Amino acid sequence: MSDPATTAGTVEIPAEGGYRIDPEHSTISFVTRHVFGLAPVRGTFSLAEGHIEVAEPLSASSARATIPAASVDTRNAARDTTVRSAQYLDAENHPHIGFVSTGLSHGDGGWVLNGELTVRGVTRPLAVRVERASAGGGTLRLRASAEVDRYAFGITAMKGMTGRRLTMTLAVTAVRSPE
């Protein structure tokens, strides 16, 4: 494996091994638009659990995460209730949003964690751009982003009034798992 201190841009390659994502020190935030694209809506999701496996070769590394669908928080109770409803996330029947990686690649644009996102029982590809990574003292910290098209998951309610795409930002802290 590459020396853990080796960097590629702002991405420090961590030591091989398993890392448990710490939900208390990780955030998933998003921004979208509403009212015909005029007003931004910002919000967050909680993270239930997740795991990152750093492998050799690095392209064989993997990640998975589980997000409670009902954890959406836009600081507007009425909006959050609507987003949790069958009209959008259908959190009662689909309580979890899941991500499982399918590969890690490096190109001109930097590191990309390719995977599959499952929302409302529908699974679609998702490319997560790793923007920053640092490792030290058994802790891995990552910042990444992705764009999610809600229509791809069959969530098409209120076209025009609700933004089609969400820009997701992930700030993840993971702790080295015992061998």
C-alpha positions as CSV (number, residue, x, y, z in Angstrom):
1,M,0.0,0.0,0.0
2,S,1.0,3.6,-0.5
3,D,2.6,5.3,2.5
4,P,-0.3,6.7,4.6
5,A,1.3,10.1,4.5
6,T,1.2,10.2,0.7
7,T,-1.2,12.8,-0.6
8,A,-3.0,13.3,-3.9
9,G,-4.3,16.9,-3.9
10,T,-6.0,17.3,-0.6
11,V,-6.6,13.6,-0.1
12,E,-4.3,11.8,2.3
13,I,-4.3,8.0,1.7
14,P,-5.1,6.3,5.1
15,A,-3.6,3.1,6.4
16,E,-5.2,-0.1,5.2
17,G,-7.9,-1.6,7.4
18,G,-11.4,-1.2,8.6
19,Y,-12.9,2.1,10.0
20,R,-16.2,2.4,11.7
21,I,-18.1,5.5,10.8
22,D,-18.8,7.6,13.9
23,P,-22.4,8.8,13.5
24,E,-22.0,11.4,16.4
25,H,-19.1,13.1,14.6
26,S,-20.4,12.8,11.0
27,T,-22.9,14.9,9.1
28,I,-24.9,14.6,5.9
29,S,-26.1,18.0,4.7
30,F,-28.0,18.9,1.6
31,V,-29.2,21.9,-0.3
32,T,-31.9,22.0,-2.9
33,R,-34.3,24.6,-4.3
34,H,-38.0,25.2,-4.0
35,V,-40.7,27.7,-5.2
36,F,-39.8,27.3,-8.8
37,G,-36.1,27.3,-8.0
38,L,-36.0,30.7,-6.4
39,A,-35.4,29.8,-2.8
40,P,-32.7,27.5,-1.3
41,V,-33.7,24.7,1.2
42,R,-31.0,23.4,3.4
43,G,-31.2,20.4,5.6
44,T,-29.5,17.4,7.2
45,F,-29.9,13.7,7.6
46,S,-28.5,11.6,10.5
47,L,-26.3,8.7,10.0
48,A,-27.2,5.4,11.7
49,E,-24.1,3.4,10.9
50,G,-21.4,2.8,8.3
51,H,-18.1,1.2,7.6
52,I,-15.1,2.1,5.4
53,E,-12.6,-0.5,4.3
54,V,-9.3,0.8,3.0
55,A,-7.6,-2.0,0.8
56,E,-4.6,-2.7,-1.3
57,P,-4.9,-1.9,-4.1
58,L,-6.7,1.3,-3.1
59,S,-9.3,0.8,-5.9
60,A,-10.6,-2.3,-3.9
61,S,-11.5,-0.1,-1.0
62,S,-15.2,0.0,0.0
63,A,-17.8,1.8,2.0
64,R,-21.3,1.4,3.2
65,A,-23.7,3.6,5.2
66,T,-27.3,3.5,6.5
67,I,-29.3,6.7,6.9
68,P,-32.7,6.8,8.7
69,A,-35.1,8.3,6.2
70,A,-37.1,9.9,9.0
71,S,-34.1,11.8,10.2
72,V,-34.5,14.6,7.5
73,D,-34.3,18.0,9.2
74,T,-34.9,21.2,7.3
75,R,-35.8,23.2,10.4
76,N,-39.4,23.4,9.1
77,A,-41.6,20.8,10.8
78,A,-44.4,21.0,8.2
79,R,-41.9,20.5,5.3
80,D,-40.1,17.7,7.2
81,T,-43.4,15.9,7.7
82,T,-44.2,16.1,4.0
83,V,-40.7,14.9,3.1
84,R,-41.1,11.9,5.4
85,S,-44.5,11.1,3.9
86,A,-45.4,8.7,1.1
87,Q,-45.3,11.7,-1.3
88,Y,-41.5,11.8,-0.9
89,L,-39.3,9.4,1.2
90,D,-42.2,7.2,2.5
91,A,-40.1,6.7,5.7
92,E,-42.8,4.5,7.3
93,N,-42.5,1.8,4.6
94,H,-38.9,2.5,3.7
95,P,-37.2,3.5,6.9
96,H,-33.6,3.4,5.6
97,I,-31.6,5.0,2.9
98,G,-28.6,2.9,2.0
99,F,-25.3,3.4,0.2
100,V,-22.9,0.6,-0.8
101,S,-19.8,1.3,-2.9
102,T,-18.9,-0.5,-6.0
103,G,-15.5,0.8,-6.6
104,L,-13.0,3.7,-6.0
105,S,-11.3,5.4,-8.9
106,H,-8.8,8.2,-9.4
107,G,-8.8,10.4,-12.5
108,D,-8.3,14.0,-13.5
109,G,-11.2,15.1,-11.3
110,G,-9.7,13.4,-8.2
111,W,-11.0,10.4,-6.2
112,V,-14.5,9.1,-6.9
113,L,-16.3,6.5,-4.8
114,N,-18.8,4.9,-7.1
115,G,-21.7,3.1,-5.6
116,E,-25.4,2.4,-5.3
117,L,-27.9,4.5,-3.4
118,T,-31.2,3.0,-2.4
119,V,-34.1,5.2,-1.6
120,R,-37.7,4.0,-1.3
121,G,-36.6,0.5,-2.4
122,V,-35.1,1.9,-5.7
123,T,-31.4,1.5,-6.3
124,R,-29.5,3.8,-8.6
125,P,-25.8,4.5,-9.2
126,L,-24.2,7.4,-7.3
127,A,-20.8,8.9,-7.7
128,V,-19.4,10.5,-4.5
129,R,-16.5,12.9,-5.0
130,V,-13.9,12.7,-2.2
131,E,-12.8,16.3,-1.8
132,R,-10.6,15.9,1.3
133,A,-9.3,13.1,3.5
134,S,-6.9,13.0,6.4
135,A,-5.8,10.3,8.7
136,G,-4.0,10.1,11.9
137,G,-4.2,8.5,15.4
138,G,-6.6,5.8,14.1
139,T,-9.1,8.3,12.8
140,L,-10.1,9.0,9.2
141,R,-11.8,12.2,8.3
142,L,-13.4,12.7,4.9
143,R,-15.3,15.4,3.1
144,A,-17.2,14.4,0.0
145,S,-20.1,15.5,-2.2
146,A,-22.6,14.0,-4.5
147,E,-25.6,15.1,-6.5
148,V,-28.8,13.1,-6.2
149,D,-31.6,13.3,-8.7
150,R,-34.8,12.6,-6.8
151,Y,-36.7,11.7,-10.0
152,A,-34.3,8.7,-10.5
153,F,-35.9,7.2,-7.4
154,G,-39.4,7.9,-8.4
155,I,-39.8,10.9,-6.1
156,T,-41.6,13.3,-8.5
157,A,-44.1,15.0,-6.3
158,M,-44.6,18.8,-6.7
159,K,-42.6,19.2,-9.9
160,G,-41.6,22.9,-10.2
161,M,-42.3,23.6,-6.6
162,T,-39.6,21.3,-5.2
163,G,-36.1,21.0,-6.6
164,R,-35.3,18.0,-8.6
165,R,-31.6,17.7,-7.5
166,L,-30.1,17.7,-4.1
167,T,-26.4,18.6,-3.6
168,M,-25.2,16.4,-0.7
169,T,-22.2,17.2,1.4
170,L,-20.7,14.5,3.7
171,A,-18.4,15.2,6.6
172,V,-17.4,11.8,7.9
173,T,-15.3,10.8,10.8
174,A,-14.4,7.1,11.1
175,V,-12.4,5.3,13.8
176,R,-10.1,2.4,13.1
177,S,-11.8,-0.9,13.9
178,P,-10.0,-3.4,16.1
179,E,-8.2,-6.1,14.1
